[in-house]
Amino acid sequence: MKGRQKISVIGAGSVGGSIVQRLVERNCYEVVLVDIVEGLPQGKALDLVQAGAVCGYEARIRGSNAYSETAGSDVIVVVSGFPRKPGMSRDELLEANTKIVHSVIGEVAPSSPEAILLIVTNPLDVMTYVAYRTSGFPRQRVIGMAGVLDTARFRTFIAQELLVSVQNVHAMVLGGHGDFMVPLVRYTTVAGRPLREWIEEDRITALVQRTRDAGAEILHLLKTGSAYFAPSAAICEMIDAIMADHQKIVPCSMFCDGEYGFKNVCIGLPVKLGTHGIEAVVPLDLTADERDALERSANAVQALCRQVDRLLAIQSRY
């Protein structure tokens, strides 16, 4: 295992398991999978070790119920929490998952003081805020995943609409991971041409709304679970960008301290990812309408962050 960068994934459900599979198949990481359910992380780890003999990778993975196994991690991915059920909004998960993320970060942060925390648990932006408040880490090392996922969904829907390769579509979705996310239509291009030269405005509006509803659409179809293939791909893209110092510009949720006019809230902004986590926030020239949309999104997240402040204050008394 010497020489391999250590990635710990907390939560061995569908999303966590899919993340770990993608990571071990890259054949360059040491991976630890942790879950409170006895046997679950161990069983998935053993299954992935055996798959390596067929797929051609040398698996460096272990499953555990002990947070102590994560010590010395370079990156810690937090997936643990209650999943959404059909008809449930991300925000309804707030209180239960605040307790879980607060507890998990309290367990793993002290033994990996230089780690970068990547948050996947919903409601995403608020859980990123919980992780930042709990860990005491610099804000550049506490990052929420959703913008990469939301952008991938927006690009996919555009490519399907135009019957072109998704690789020809470039886009950026900012704001909170929810009903008020902000796909930047004006910055979206297909083969270098602005999206509005390809699609009528009413269809663009429909694609934007489908992007906002994408998670709920999958939830409705699956009935017993939520998306995990695309979320795991998104988090692994972020891990690769950090571990290989790609300096890749992607939208990520971060704790704001004046960027784009926002303070004391976690929201998706365009950032450059590298070895130190968020290396820089990328400024974009936004119109008044785009700024208003981003502000509405930030206000919705900030209201939930204030609820979290009260919850964390209550927990700190015990």
Phi, psi and omega in degrees: 000346182300135177094342179273139177288140188263123178243126176250135179243121182259109183119113187253027176285202184297316181292311180299316179297320179292321176300312182297319178301313180297322182292315182291329178291341175288339173064030181222001182240151164268127188238135174240130179246122184239138174207154180281344180281118183297131177090333185296306179292326179295318181294318180292323178297316180297318178300317181289326175300315181292328178294332180300328179295332179270317187275348174089024174244154176263097187294131172239081186216143171219146177255147185204157170259005184250124178296337181300336179294342182276355185306137178079019180289146172277322178224137174239122180257124181256111181245346188295146180149173177283133177280162174288147172249160180308133180086353181263133177277163177298324185292334180293343179277359194306301188295313182298315184281337172300315179297318182293310182295319177302317180292314182298312181297322177299332179279318191265332186296316183300327183268358175224065189294344180256006184288159170259128181264126176245124188253131180241337183301139178267154355290123198305306185296321181289323177291330173296320176297316178300314181297320179295313181296321185283319188286325188075007179289156170303144186296338178293344183249017175231108194227134176264146190278335206302325185301324178295318179294312182298322178294320178299319179294315179299315178299319180297314182295323177294315180298320178294323180295320185263355183057049176233168176294139177296338178292342177276353185256126177240131186208174179208124177247120182252183176085191181286156180274080183183206187294342183250020176300157189236088170293125182273089184299321184295333179265003182271131181229154174234115185052039176086350180263140180303145183303323183292348173277350183253325191229142176291156187299322182293326177287324176298316178301319179294321180292322176298315181293322179296324177297316179296328183263006191300317180296317179294326179298315179292319178302317180296320181289317182286326178070322183246010180190176181242180184297145174217332179296307181292317176301320180292323177296321181295315182292325179290328173298320178293317179299314179299319180297322180286310186292328180260006178053050183290339187056041184276135179269116180217159175277127180221153176280134182213158176283122185269140176228053179111344179298133181055021178085009184251145178221148174058039176209149174260128182207155183285122178226159177287122182229162176256120182262133178206200186305324184267012184093238177279109181276331180195154170261130186269121180282136174239143178276106184259147174284171178299319179295319179294319178296319179297318180296318180293324178292320176299318179296315180296321180296322179295318179291319184297324177299321178287326177297325178292325174297319179298320178305317180292318179297317180292325178295320178295315182295327182292345180281345186252000000 
